[in-house]
Amino acid sequence: MTDTQIVEIGLQAMTISAKMSAPTLLTALGIGFAISLFQSVTQIQEATLSFVPKAIACGAALLFAGNWMLHEMMTYTTQLFEKIPQLLAS
């Protein structure tokens, strides 16, 4: 196993982890921004007002993107397992 292969596997792992977390993080970011804008306009400072919609939206994002996330993770894992003989031979 060469250092180039190790860096490639690490880069792929970081890329897939960024792809997996993007739907929920972007949803939480968007909802959080909208709620904070609403709170600043109406001057309502209620902590649960920001938490509950974010939790519901993140759950919905996981529900809609879950199938894609599972497919991406299975593809990555399958490719990694297929590379094992090549990596051990190097």
N, C-alpha and C positions, 0 to 999 in steps of 0.2 A: 504494500500500500504506500503510494507516494504522497508527498505533502500536497501536491496538486489535487489528488483525489480526495484527500481529507478536507481541503478548503472547498472543493466543489460540493461535497456532501453537506458541509456546514452551511454553505450559501443556499443550497436547496432547502435545508431544514428551516432556515430563517425566512426564506421566501414563502414557504408553505404556512409557517406560523403567522406571518403577516396577512396572508390571504385568508386564513381561518378566522382571525380576529377582526378583520375589517368590517364585516356586516354589523356586528354588534357594537363595535366602537364608533363607527360612523353614525349609526342610529342613535346611540346615547349622546353623541356630540350634537347632532341636529336637534333632538328633543330638548336637551339641556339648554341649548342656545335659545330655542323658542320659548321655553318656560322662563328663563332668566330675563328675556326681553319682555315677556308678559308681566313678570313680577316688577320689573323696573318701571314699566308704564303705569301699572295700577298701584304700585307701592304696597303690594301684599307681600309680606315676608313670612311665608309659611314653609317650613322645611319639608313637610310631606307633599306639598304641591309639586316639588321638583323630583321627588323620589318615585312616587307611584307611577306617573306617566312614563318615566324612563324604564322602570321595571317591566311595565306592560309592553312598551315598544321593543325592548331588547328580547323579550320572550317571543314577540311576533316575528322579529328579525331572525331569531333562531329557528322558528317554525318554518318560515319561508326559505331560508338559506341552508337549512340543515341537510337536505338531500344533496345539494351541491357540495357542501363541506365534507360530507361523508364520502362522496365519490372522489373528490380531490385527495383526501387522506388515504383512501384505499389505493388509488393510482400511485401515489407517492410511495406507499409502503410496498406495493407489488414491485415497482421499479427498483427500489432499494434491495429487496430480497433477490431479485434477478441479477443484480450486480455483485452479490456476495462472492460467487466463484471467481469472477474477474478481479475483484479486489484482493482476494486471498492469493491469487496466482502472481500478482505483481510483487 
